[in-house]
Amino acid sequence: MMRKSTSLVVVLILAGIVGCGPGAAKVEGTVTLDGNPVEGAVVTFMPTDGTGTYATGTTDASGKFSLSTSGKPGVKKGDYKVTVMKNKVVPGAVDMKPGSPEYEKMMKKGAPGGLTGGKPQFPTTAPSGPTSELPSVYASAMTTPLSEKVPPSGPITLALDSKKK
């Protein structure tokens, strides 16, 4: 009996290490904007039925991404709405560290959520939606024209169009 319990524990641990479980499929693809690869975009697959966990991946310099769910490679089978966002980068912010003189200077200038005259700065109006370097239509599950079925028949191409608003 003890041997069977130990074997079961080993099998469960290995199943957890291998991937996101039964029914998970490998999902890879490429994001382009007007035919050019998009680097640094976050691709999110959200289940259309509103249940389950979403999957995400970030594009590399050639626009390629690979999705994972809860940190494990793969996506559960089903239908998904797909969003693609690329956050705007504040010049010089990539190398800034909290507490550094450059960081403190930027925060005092009134960067969003920063400090102005030593007092917290809060937005006076609600944000209008996600900010992205890509057309805003792709940033929300409510407006995106992109959808995919998992498992896909092969690599996915998400061809974004800059004329879509």
C-alpha positions in Angstrom: 0.0 0.0 0.0 2.8 2.4 0.9 4.5 1.7 -2.5 1.3 2.6 -4.4 1.0 5.8 -2.5 4.5 6.8 -3.2 4.1 6.0 -6.9 1.0 8.1 -7.0 2.8 11.1 -5.4 5.7 10.8 -7.9 3.2 10.7 -10.9 1.4 13.8 -9.6 4.6 15.7 -9.1 5.8 14.9 -12.6 2.5 15.8 -14.1 2.8 19.2 -12.4 6.3 19.8 -13.7 5.6 18.7 -17.3 2.9 21.3 -18.2 -0.4 22.8 -17.4 -2.1 19.5 -17.3 -4.5 17.4 -19.4 -6.0 19.2 -22.4 -3.2 21.8 -22.7 -1.9 22.6 -26.1 1.3 24.3 -27.2 0.4 27.7 -28.7 3.0 29.7 -30.6 2.7 32.5 -33.1 3.8 35.8 -34.5 2.5 39.4 -34.1 2.9 41.8 -37.0 1.7 45.4 -37.5 1.2 46.3 -41.1 3.4 43.3 -42.0 6.3 44.2 -39.6 7.1 42.2 -36.5 6.2 43.7 -33.2 8.7 43.4 -30.4 7.6 43.6 -26.7 3.9 43.1 -27.2 1.9 41.1 -24.6 -0.5 38.6 -26.2 -3.4 37.5 -24.0 -5.8 34.7 -24.7 -9.0 35.0 -22.6 -11.6 32.2 -22.5 -14.8 33.4 -24.4 -17.0 31.5 -21.9 -15.7 33.7 -19.0 -14.4 30.7 -17.1 -11.0 29.3 -16.8 -7.6 31.0 -16.8 -6.1 33.3 -19.4 -2.8 32.6 -21.1 -0.1 35.1 -21.9 3.1 35.5 -23.9 5.5 38.3 -24.9 6.8 38.8 -28.4 10.6 38.8 -29.1 12.4 40.9 -31.7 11.0 38.8 -34.5 7.4 39.2 -33.2 7.3 35.5 -32.0 5.5 34.5 -28.8 4.8 31.3 -26.9 1.8 31.2 -24.5 1.8 29.9 -20.9 -0.9 29.6 -18.3 -0.2 30.3 -14.7 3.6 30.2 -15.5 3.4 26.8 -17.2 3.7 26.3 -21.0 0.5 25.6 -22.9 -3.1 26.6 -23.1 -6.3 24.6 -22.3 -8.5 23.7 -25.2 -11.3 26.1 -26.0 -12.3 29.3 -27.7 -10.5 32.5 -26.9 -10.6 36.3 -27.5 -7.1 37.6 -28.1 -5.8 41.0 -27.0 -2.4 42.4 -28.0 -0.9 45.4 -26.1 2.5 47.1 -26.2 3.0 49.5 -23.3 4.7 52.8 -24.1 8.1 53.1 -22.6 9.1 56.3 -20.7 12.4 57.4 -22.1 15.2 56.4 -19.7 12.8 54.5 -17.4 14.1 51.1 -18.3 17.3 51.7 -16.5 15.8 53.5 -13.5 15.7 51.9 -10.2 13.3 53.0 -7.4 15.1 55.2 -5.1 17.7 56.3 -7.6 18.1 60.1 -8.2 16.7 59.8 -11.7 13.7 57.9 -10.5 13.0 60.4 -7.7 13.4 63.4 -10.2 10.9 61.8 -12.6 8.4 61.1 -9.8 8.6 64.7 -8.5 7.9 66.0 -12.0 4.4 64.5 -11.7 4.7 61.2 -13.4 1.4 59.2 -13.2 1.0 58.0 -9.6 4.1 60.0 -8.7 4.7 62.8 -6.3 4.1 66.5 -6.9 5.6 68.8 -4.3 6.0 65.9 -1.9 2.3 65.1 -2.0 0.7 62.0 -3.6 -0.7 62.8 -7.0 -4.0 61.0 -7.9 -5.7 61.1 -11.3 -8.8 63.4 -11.3 -10.5 61.5 -14.1 -10.9 57.8 -14.8 -8.5 56.4 -17.3 -10.1 56.0 -20.8 -8.6 52.5 -21.2 -5.4 50.7 -21.6 -2.5 52.7 -23.2 -0.8 50.8 -26.0 1.6 51.7 -28.8 -0.7 49.5 -31.0 -4.2 50.4 -32.2 -6.5 50.5 -29.2 -9.0 48.1 -30.8 -6.6 45.2 -30.0 -6.2 46.1 -26.3 -9.7 45.1 -25.0 -11.6 41.8 -25.1 -14.7 44.0 -25.8 -13.3 45.5 -29.0 -10.7 43.1 -30.4 -11.5 41.4 -33.7 -9.0 38.7 -32.8 -10.2 35.2 -31.7 -8.6 31.8 -31.8 -9.5 28.2 -31.2 -7.1 26.0 -29.1 -5.5 23.8 -30.2 -4.6 25.7 -33.3 -3.7 23.8 -36.5 -0.2 25.4 -36.4 1.5 28.6 -35.5 -0.8 31.6 -35.2 -0.3 34.8 -37.1 -1.8 37.9 -35.5 -1.7 40.4 -38.3 -2.6 43.8 -36.8 -3.6 46.8 -38.9 -2.6 50.3 -37.9 -5.7 51.7 -39.6 -8.1 49.9 -37.2 -9.1 52.2 -34.3 
